[in-house]
Every structure is written in structure tokens, then in C-alpha cells.
């Protein structure tokens, strides 16, 4: 890519955020994390109580990126074929021959919303594993490639217990980021009330296409990261493992640590955040900002931590106090 092409691409990122801000009030940190996951080529899990515009955020992102979009509502009776697709028997009216044809399911879109993913049994949840990791779907022994880019955003409600199926750790690890959405501030909530109870709001215009996003994802991997920061990320991730960690918090409260995928995720996300802010080198601040959503679903705490209301975010805070650059 030429310098002019790079600058043209980067100039679209602030415009993209401005288009999404027409609909989504506040939640800047959440939006940044979602865009970081998109630019890094990963997937994101959004968690928040009902009414915090999780689904609206994904729909608005789809409108602003001009990507083929599908929404899957996860329910207890959803089957894997409802997501992946199935084969149907077709007859050639000219020859009378019959053959099976694969009909793609809603997973075959560039932007997929898996709404309330924890409301369906593990058998159906697991149907997403191959698509998220490999970028294709295998059905009847045949591989069917997913479109590029492929970005899956899943949502879940943290307060519902009845009729829900928590995601297993192996599947959580497939999500690049675990994004938590909190309540808006008083000013933001007032702006939401004004904007949604009056005349219709502004229409969102598409800013990025699939080719632009693929180019940005390739550009992310060219962002610079110093050897010192690379070493720091490696030591930070290794310090999450209770068996070998020297961090007292992890020794006392850790049950299981993050694997190498966490280090890869943290480095890619730091590079993506740098690019999102118009920089070509990742910094310690990028790593510090993205460590909680990268690690909170990869660091498991023991029963003592739960009894004392400790969270993985507390573990990340202690890690940054103990692991020095």
C-alpha cells in the first residue's frame, strides 16, 4: 500500500466512529474495544444487562461498515444446522437426477450477531467453534469457506441464571475480547431519552467496505511493537499461571492462567488500538487499556476469590503492579 492509500484508510476510522455515534450515545470505551476486535481480525463477546443497546450497537456497526449482516437469536431449541446450514435434496427437472445441495445458514455473513448466546445448549454453542477459529464450516465432510472479513459479535446477559448455559472456557478463549457494558452516565442517559423519544434520528451512512477492513487488518500486523513491550506482554501472561507465577494475588486466588493465545490477542489488540488512534507504534498505554478485556475471560479464580468478591479485573490490576516493564 502507498502512503496515500494508508492515509485515506486511516482517515475513514474517525468518520466511522462519528457515524456510529449518531445512534449510540457515549460508550466510547466499548465502541473502541469493538472496533479493535474488528481491526485485529478477532471476535468479541459483549456482556451487559438488558436495555444497554448491545444489539443496536452491532446493527449500527453493520450499517456503518456496509457488510453483509445476519442476526441469530439463540434459544433453547436452536440446533447447529439452524446456524451452519443444511443439505437439501434437489431434482434436475431435465434429467431427473437428484443430488444434495448445501444451503448456507446465517453464519455465512461478514458480520454475525449471536444474540444471547448463553440461552442455547452447549451442543449449539459449539457449532460456532470451527467457524470462529478456522474461518470455515465443515458439513458432510466438505469445507465451506466463510466470507472475508468474518466478524462474530456475541451478547449475553449477566443477571439471568434460569434457562441459561454458561460458555465453556475453551469457547470463551475463542473470543479476542470480553467487553463489559455498564450503565450510561446521567448526561448520556438524558441524551438517549431526548434522542429516542422524539423525531426519527439521523440515518447511518456506510463508511468502510469489506475490502477496506481487510486492508486495515493487514495494516494492523505492520504496526510496530518494541522488543521490550513484547517481552513485557510475555511475562505478564506467564504471570497469570498459578503454578509458576511470582505474583502473590495469583498464588492466593488463581485457579488457572491464560495460555499463549492471550499474548497473541493482547499484542494484536494493542496494535489495532494504536492504528485506531492514528499511530504506527503500540505503547504501554495500549497494552494497559486492553489487558482487562483480553484477560478477564482467560484468568480463572478459585473459590476463595469468589468468597471475597475478587474478579479477574482485580487480578489484572495486581499483575500490572507486580510485573515491571
N, C-alpha and C positions, 0 to 999 in steps of 0.2 A: 504494500500500500504506500502511496505517496504521502507526503506530509499534508498536502491539501485534503486528500481523502480522509486522513485521520482527523484533521481539524473539523471537517464537515460532519463526521460521525459524532465526535465529542460534543459539537455544538447542539446536537439533537437531544442530548440527555437532559439538560435543564428544561428544554421545551416539553419533553415527555413528562417530567415531574410537574410542570405547570399545568399540563392538560389534565393529569390525574387529580391535581389539587382543585380543579373546577368542581369535582364531585366529592372527593374525600377531604374533609376538614381536619387539619392537624395531622397527628400520627406520622410525623416526619421520619422518626427513627424506624418505625415499622415499614414505611414505604422504601426507605433506603435499604433495609435488610432484604426486602422482597426483590428489589432491583439488583442488589448484589448477588443474590442467588441466581437470578436470570442471567446476568453477565458472566458469572462463574460457570454456568452450564450445569447447575445442580437443581435440586428441588427443595421446597420449603414446606414446613408444617406450621400452620397458623393456629394458635390457641387463644381463645377468648370467650367470655360469656356472651349469650345471645344479644343481638342488637348493636354490636360494635362494628358493623359494616365489613365483616370479613369477606362475605360473598360479593358485596358491592365493590370492594377493592379489587378483587380478581376480575370481575366483569369490566370494570373501568380500565384496568391494565390491558385486557384483551382488546377493548375499543381503541386504546391509545397506541397499541402496537400492531394493529391490523393483522393479527394472527388468527388462523382457524381455531375456534374456541368451542369446547364442549364441557357441559356440566354433568356430573354424575352424582345423583343423590343416593347416598349409601343408606340402606335399610336392612333390617334383619333378614329379609327374604331375598336379598340381592345375590345373584350367582356369578361365578367367574366369567361365564360366557356372556353375561349382560354387560361386562366391561370390555372383554377382549374381542368378542365376536364369535361367530359360529359358521359351520358349513351348511349349505342348503343344497338339496338335490335339484338340478336343473335339467330340463329336457330340450334338446335341439329339435325344433319342430320340422326342420328339413330332413334330418337323417333319423330322427327318433332315438338318437343316442342320449344316454343320461350320464351326467357327471356331477361331482361335487364342486361347489364354488364357495370360496371363503368370503363371507360378508364381514368386513371390519366393524368392530364395535366403537364406542365413543372414545376409547383410549387413543385412537388414531387421529389425533389433533395436535397442533403445536402447543396449545395452551389448554391444559385439562384441570378442571376444578373437581377434586374429590371431596365433596361436601359431607361433613360429619362422618369422617372415615371410621371413627370408633363405634359406629352404630351397626356395623356389619360383622359377621363372624370371621375368625382368622382365616378360614379357607378362602373367602373372597378377598380379604385384605392382602393375602399372599399372592393374588393374581397380579398385583402391581409390581412385585419384586423384580421380575425379569425385565419388565418394561423400564423401570427406573434405573436399573443398573446397566443393562446391556443395550437398551435402545431398540429392542425388537421384541416381538411376541412369537412364541412357538405354539403352533396348533397343528395337531395331527402330523407331527414330525416335520413340518415346514416352518421356516423362519419368515416372518413378515416384518419388514423394517418399518419403524415409526418415522414420522416426518422430522425434519431438522429445521429449526430447533425444536426440542421437545422439553416442555417445562410443566411439571406437575405441582400444583399447589393443593395441599390438603388442609381441611379445617377440622377442629374438634372443640367440643365444649367441655371445660374442665370441671363443671359443677354437677354434671349428670352422672349418676352411677348405675341406675336401673336400666337394664337393656343395652348396656354398652360393653365393648370388648377392647380393653387397652391394647395398644400396639405393642408387639413383642420388641425386645431390644434390638434384634437383628434387623427388623424393618425400620425402626427409628433411625438406625445408623445410616440407612439409605438416604435420609433427608440431610441435605447440606446444612440447613439452618432450622432451628426450632424457635419460631418467632412468637413471642407473647404480646398480646394486645391488651392494654389497660384502658381504664375509663378516660374519656377526654377531660381536659381542664374545664373550668366554669366558662371561660370565654369561648373555647372551642365548641362546647355543648350548646351555648347560646347561638353561635353561628350556625350550627347544624339545625337548630329549631327554626331559625329565620329562613334558611335556605331550602328547607324541605316542606314547609307548611304554606308557602306562598306560590307564586307563579313558577312555571317549569324552569329548571336551571339550564345552564349552557350545555350545548352538545359537545362531546369529546371528539376531537379530530385525531385521526391516526398520524403518528409521527415516525415510528420505526416499522420497517417490514422485516420479514424473515431473513433476507439477505443481510440487512443492516445488523441484526442481532448476531448472526453467525460471524460476521466480520468483527464485531465488538468482542465476542467470546474468544476469537483467535487473538485479538489485540491484548486481552487481559493477561494471557500467558507470556506476553512480551514485556509486561511491566517489571521493573527491577525490584529485587529484594536483596538487601545486603547479606553477606555470609553471616554476620553477627546476629541479624534478626532470624535467619534461617536456623541457626544454632539455638537461639532462644526459644523458638517455637518447638523445636525438637525436645529440648529439656523441659519445657512447660507441659507438653503432652505426656512425656515419660513420668513426670512428677505426679500425674493423676493416678498412677497404679500403686495400690497399697503395698504390694509385695516388695517393691523396690524404691518407693518414694521416701524422701527425707523430710517431707512437709508434715508437721505434726497433725494438722487438721485431717489430712488424707489418711494417715496411720490410724487415727482415732475413729474417724467416721466413714472412711471409704470402704466400699464393698467390691467395686470393680472399676477399672480405669478405662480410659479411651485408647483405641487402637491407632495404628498408623493412618487410617483414613481421616482421623480428626486433624492430624498435622497437615495433610494434603488440603483438607477443607479450609483450615484456618489461613493457610498461605494463599490459596486461590481467592478466598473472600477478601483478604487484606488487599490483594492486587486489584480486585474488582472495585472495592471501595475507593482506592486511590484513583482509578480511572474515572469513577463516577464523580469525583471531585476535581477532575481535570489534571491529575498528577500522573507522572510516569514512573514513580517510585513509591513503594509502600513504606509506611512508617510504623513506629511502635504504637502510635495512637490508633492506627487502623487495626492492628492486632488486638489492642486492649478493648476497642469498641466491639469487635466481632467475636471475641472469645466466649462471652456468655451464650449467644445463640448457637455457636458451634459446639460447645462442650456440655450444655445443660442436659442434653438427652444422651450423652455418651459417658457421663460420670455417674455411677450409681452409688448411693449412700446406704449405710446399714440402718438397722432398727434404732440404734442409739441416736443417730442423726434425726430420724423421724420423730423420736420421742422428744427431742429438744428443738423441734421445728427448724432444723437446718435444711437448706436447699442446695442443689448443685451450684446455684449462683453464688452462695456463700463460699463454696469450695473454690470457685474461680477467683473470688476476691482474695482468699488466703494464698492461692497459688501465686498471684502477682506480687504479694507481699514477700513471699519466700524465694521465688525464682528470680534471680537478678540477671539483668542484661550484661 
